[in-house]
Every structure is written in C-alpha cells, then in structure tokens.
C-alpha cells in the first residue's frame, strides 16, 4: 500500500482520487524544489513530505539544497529579519557573498535546473539563482514562506529585482504579499498525519518520553515547541508561565526546539532562554536534535496547554501539529497563526505575556474547554491543513502555469 492510499484512509478516498486526476496533466514532468537546509524549520519538513508524494503521483520530483558559508547565512538571516520589519543594515560585503554563493550553486545545479519543467525556489536564500538561468526551459516559482508585508524597503527593493523575474509567486496569506508583476497564489503550509511527529502514540510511550526528559508526568505542563528565535518570543512565554505559577504552583514549563543550519542566531537565543529560566527547576529548556519528531509528538500529546506565542510568524506548523492532537492553542495574534487559531473556537489569540497567562489560567480552571476546543481544532486541521490539500494546490498551480490558464484561479 502506497502512502497516498494510507492518507486516503484519513482524508477520504475522494481527496486522493482528485490528486490523481490533477497529476494526470503533469505526469512525467521534472519538478525541482530548492531551499537552504535539509533539516530544521517548517520548509524542510514540508519538502521532506511532499516530494515523495509527487513521485508517487508519477512526477519526476527532486529536492536540492544550496550550500554556503557563515557570511552567506549571516546575510540571509539579516534579510529574514529585515523582511519581517526589523531594522538592519546589510553590508556590501555580505551582499557580495550572497550573490557569489548563489552563482556558485547555480553552477553546481546548472544541468538540473536548466532542464526542469517547474522549479520551486523557497524563500530569499536561493532567490538569486534565477539570474544565472536566462535561457531556462521551464516555469520558475518563488515560494515565500515569510511575511513580507512590512519589510525594510531597501532590502525588499534589492530582493524584488530577482523575484520579479519569476513566472509566479506563492505566499501563505494575502496579507503577507507584496505587489509583483506576475501571477500570485495563496497556499498555506500543511502537516503529514502519517509522519513520526503526528502519528498516534500510546499513553505509555508518552509518559516514558516525558520521564526521560525530566518532566514530572504527575504534574501539568505548558509547552512551546519552536526554533530558538526571538520572533518566537520564548522569553515572553517564561514571563507568562511565571504569572500563572503564582496561582498554580505545581505547573511546569517546557520550551523545546532546535536550530536550523541556515540560522546563525539560534545558539545565542538558546543561551538567553537558559539564563531567563535559571533557578527554576520546573522550567525545562530542551535543545532537540533534528530527528526528534517522535519526542516532539510525545511532548505535544502530554501537554495540558500548548503555546506558540510568536511576535511574527510565517505560519507556525507547531500550531497545526498540536491542533491535530486535539490541543487548542494559545497563539500570538500574528501571521499564519491567525489562519489556524480561530479565537475562542480552536484556541486563543494573545498579544502579551499577560494575555497568555490569562488564557493559560482559563484552561487550567476549565479542563472541559480543552476537550471541547481540542475537538474543533482537530477537525479544522483535517479539513484545511493536511498535506493532501497542500499537494492539490501545488498541482493546480503547476497546471495553470504550464497550460496558460488566465485570470484568477480558485483553489477549492
């Protein structure tokens, strides 16, 4: 039994049958995805899941990463922060390294990209590759996974010079996008319900994992899973926990996450979080290895309350994962979290540590609401944020670009 057949048992067979019908129009085509890391972060996780499914549908799908040195990733992290609106100055030296690294990778990937029918370039890191393929055969799509609605203008103007050369762009939300002179599509991310991070676990396994991590299984804990990034506001989570702790002394806090090879700031943020947590044995700061999916699964299933208190957020797959496990989420009122957390329905949206603390206390005092809202959260993910929907949207975009459909394309 193929993976699509297994997914059909979850989504319904009509959903997978629709995928085969769409794939008929692109079967045998060479499709290449390019990003900057094989592990760490949502983009790598999505590609790990979606590329094999494309192959199962008869598409010649490839996934490649660009490589670079420290200066390159310093530049792209600064770009990332600037596109999110943080004021940064990117030196000419870093810009030259960005362009040089993209040129080097263009030479390495030349044959594959020149001959591809569809190329998906994910985020700013490899965006400049297109400048080295003036005679490209296929359609190139810039897939932006971050919110570029209010960027530092000088940085966006620079990046836009490359992005305008693409045949289309894809954003998570309309509010994330900038005006561009080509077709633009809206496709939110997704999770794989069959992946190690989302499969059902026994209560025995969950408790064993928690005990091994030093979490007291007999006391409730609040959880946030995310990369150690200031935009995820882990310090704000600690502040919220401490406000609640005064009323619920048995409460624990778990901050779990890892890093990504293209994020040079991660270790510095981890140290800041450890310093903020110092002296409280009930705060567990867990730096997890890349292949800790089953551990994250257990942490999410065991938590009494799940947070994703981001200040800015492209989408927040950790929100989707928790909701799939029947957990309502307390999330920052920003970006793609708003698309998932329907306030007072699948969770709560908050804007401050005080707001997060208030909602944590509400759930602790009303456990029946956790169950009621958790069921709604699971259903919402089933209907909107599984990988089958994501794959359907990609297939639809590919067909529209290759077959010249005009005007607005409704992805339904």
N, C-alpha and C positions, 0 to 999 in steps of 0.2 A: 504494500500500500504506500503510495507516494504521500508527500507532506500535504499536498493540496486536498487529497482525499480525507486526511485526518482533520484538516481545517474545516472541511465541509461538515464534519460531524458537530462542529461547534457553531458555525455560522449559518448552516443550512446549505443543502446541495445546490440550490438555485444560485447562490452567490458565486460558487466556484464554477458552475456552468457558464455564468456570464463572463468570467475571466477567460475561459477557453474560447468563447465566441469572439471576444475582443482580440485575443492573441492570434487568431487566425490571420489578421491583417498585418501582423508584424513578425510572423513566424520566420525563423532563419536569419533575421537581421542581426547585425553586430552592434551591440549596445555596450557602451563603456561608461563606468562611473569612476570619477576621480575625486579623492579627498586627501587630507593630510595626515590621517592616523588610522591604523587598523584596530585600535582599541582605546577605550576611554571616551566617554561622551556619547550623545544620542545619535550622531551621524553615523559613526562606525557601527553602532548597534543595529541601526535600521538597515544599512547596506549588508551587514552580515546575514540578515534575514531575507532581504528582498531579492538579492542577486540569485541565490539558489532557486527561488520560486520562478524567476524569469527563465532560468534554464529549464525548469520543469515544464514550462509552457512552450518550449521549443525555440526560445530566443538565445542567440549566442551572446550571453552576458559576461562581462568582465568587470572586475573591480581592482583598480590600481591606486597606489598612494604616491604622492610626491614626497621627496626627501629633501631635507635642508639642515643647515647648521643652526647654532644658537642665535646668531644675528637674524636669520630669516624668521625664526619663531618669535624673537623679540619684536620684530616688525609686525608680524601678523597678529600678535596679541595686542599690540598698541592699536592696530587697525580695528580689531574686535572691540576694544574699549571705546575708541573714537566713534565707531558706527553706532554704539549704544548711547552716545552722547557725552561721554567723559572727555574733558578737555585734555588732549595730549599733543605733544609736538613730536613728529616723526622726522628724524634727521635724514639728510640726503644720503648719508652712508647706509642707513637701514633701507631706504627706498632702492638704492642701487643693489643691495643684497637681495631684496625681494625680486627685482627684475632679473638679476643674474641667476638666481635659483630656479625661477620659472623657465628661463631659457635652457638651463641645464636639463631640467626634467622634460622639456619639450623634445630635446634631442633623444633622450632615453625612450620616450613613449611615441616617438615620431611615427613609426610604421603602424602601430595600433590605432592611433588617433586619426591619422590621415585617411585610413580606410574604413573608419567606423560609420555606420548609418546614423546612429544617435550617440551623442556624448553629453553626459550629465556632469557638470563641474560644480562641486559642492563648496559653497562659501568663498570668502576672499582669498584664502591661501593659494589655490591654483587658478584664480580668475585670469591672471595674465597669460596663461598658456595660449589662449586664443590668438594672441598677437603673433605667434610663431607658426600659424597654420592658415595663411591667406588663401590657399587653394584647397581647403578642406572639402571633402566629398559630402559629408552628412550634415545633419542639423545639430547645432550646439545649444545646450540649455544651461543657463546659470541657475542653480538651485540654492537659494539663500535661506539658511536656517536661523537667521538672527533678525532682530527688529532694527531696521534701518530708517525708521520714520523720522527720527530727530538726530541725525548724525552731526559730527563736526564737519562743517561744509567743505573745508579744504580736502579732507580725507575722502569724503564721498565723491567730490569732483574728480579726484585722481582715479579712484576705483571705477567710476562711471565711464571713463574713457575706454576701459576694457569691456565692461558689461554691455554697453550699447552695441558692441559688435556681435553679440549672441543673437540667435534666432528667436529665443524666447527666454522668459524668466519665470521661476516658480517661487512663491512666498507662502508662509504659513497662513497669514491673515492679510486682509486688505489694508488694515491699519499699519502693517509692517513695511509696506512697499513705498518705493519712490516711482515717480513717473518715468517710463522708459519708452523708447520708440519702437517697440516690438510687442508681440503678444505676451500677456502676463496671465499666469494661472495661480489659483489658490489651492494648495494641497497641504492639509495638516499632517503631521507625522502619525506614527502608529506603533503598536506593540505586537509581538508574536506570542499568542496564547500558548503555543507549544514549546516555547523556549524555556531554558532552565530557570530563568528569572520569574516565570509566570505559571509554570505547571503546578497542580495541586501538591501539597506536602502533608504528610501525616503530622498530627499534633506531637507525636513522639520525636520526630525529626526536628521539628521547630524548636522544641524545648532543649534538645541535645545541642543544637547550633547555638542557641542563646546562652546556655550554660558554659559552653566552650569559650564564648566571647566575654564572659564575666558579667553577663546580665542576670539579675535575680529574677527567675521565672515566676516567683510568687508575688512580685510587686509590679504594678503597671509602669509602662514606659512610653514616653513620647519619642517619636523618631523623625529625623530628616535624613534622607539619602540624597547626596549630590556631590559633584566635584567640589573641592575646596577652592571656592571662588568668592570674592567679595560680593559679587552680584547675587549670590545665593543667600547672603546675609546670615551666615552661621552665628555671628556674634549676637544678632538680634534674636535668634532662636534661644540662645543661652539666657538672654535677658528675660524673655517671655517665660521660660521654664522657671527661673528664679522667683518671678512674681507669683506663679502658681504654687511653687514649693512651700510658700508660707502657709498655704491653706491645705496642701496635700503633701505632708512630709514624707510619705512613702514613695512619691513619684521619682522615676528615673528619667534621664535623657540620653538618647543615643544619637550621635552625629556620625554617620557612616558615609564613606565615599572614597574616591581615589583621585588619580590625576590623569592627565592626557599628555601624550608626548609632544603635542603642539601647544601646551600651556606652561610657560616657564614660571608663572607666578604661583602655581599650586602649592609648592612646599612652603613658601613664605606665609601663605594664608593658613596652612595647616598649623604652623608654629603659633600664629596669632590666636587660633582657636584653642590650642592646647594651653596657652597662657591664660586665656579668659576662663577656661574650665578648671584651672589649677586649684587644688584644695577641696574639691567636691568629689568624693568617691562615687557619687551617684550619676556623674556625667561620664559617659563612655565615648571617647573620640577614637573612631576606628578607621585606620587607613587601609583600605582593602585592595588586594591585588586585582589585576584586570579580569581574571576568570573567577570572580566571586559571585556569579549570578545566583547560585543556589543559596548562598549566605544572605544575599540581599532579599531574596524571596522569603526566607525564614524570618528575617527582621521585620519585613513589612507585614507578614501574617501575624506575628506575635504582638505588634504594637497596639496599644489602646487608642492612640491618636497619631495620625501622620500629618506632618507639616511639609510645605515647600514654600518657605517664606522669602521668595526671591524679590529683589528690588527691580530687576529686569529679567525677563525670561523669554527665550525664543518660543518654546512650547512647554517643556517640562515632562519628559516621559516618566519620571518618577511619580508624577501625579497620576498618570494613566495606569501605571503598574499597581499603585495602591488601590485605586478605584476598582480595578479588575478583581482585586482580592476582597471586595466588599468593604473597603475602608473609605468613609468620607474624608476629604482632605481639607485642611486649613491652609490656604494658599495666598501668596502675595497677590494683590489686586493689580496684575500686570500681564501684558503679553498673552501668550498662549494658555496661561493658567485660567484666564477668563473664559476661554473657549471650553474648558473642561469642568471647572468648578462653577456650577450654577448655584448662586448664593442661596442658602437655606434649603437647597434641594439635594445636591450631591456633595455639599461641603460648605465652607465659609470663605469669603474673601476678606483679607485684612490689609491694613496699611501701616501697622506699627507693632512693636513688641507688646504694647498694652492691649491692642485688639486681638493679637494671637493668644495672649494669656486669658483674656475673657472667654474666647471660644474653646480653649482647652478646658477651662473650668466647666463650661456648659456641657461638654461631652462627658467629663468625669462625673458630673452630677446627674446626667441623663443618658445612661447607657442604652436605653431603648432607642434613643435617637441615632446612636451609632449604627445599630442594626437596620433601622428604617431607612436612613440616608445611604447606608452602605449598599443596600439592595438597588436603590435607584442609581447609584454610582456605577455599579457593575453593569447594569442594563444599558446605561449611557455609553460606556466603552464598547460593549458588544455591538451596538448599533452604529457607532461612529468612528472608533479609533483602533480597529484591528487591522492587521497587515493586509488582509484581503481587500479592504476598501482602498488602502494606500496603493496597492498594486493596480487595482482597477483604474485609479486616477492617472497613474503613470502611463498605462497602456492607452488611455484616452488621449492624453497629451501627445504621445508619440504618433498615434494615428492621425490626429488633427494636423500636426506639422508636416507629416510625410504625404498626406493626401489633400493638403491645401484647403481644409475647411475654413470658411471665412466667418468673421464676426465672433460673437460671444459663444463660448462652449459651456453648457451647463453640465457639471459633473454630478449626476444623480444616482 
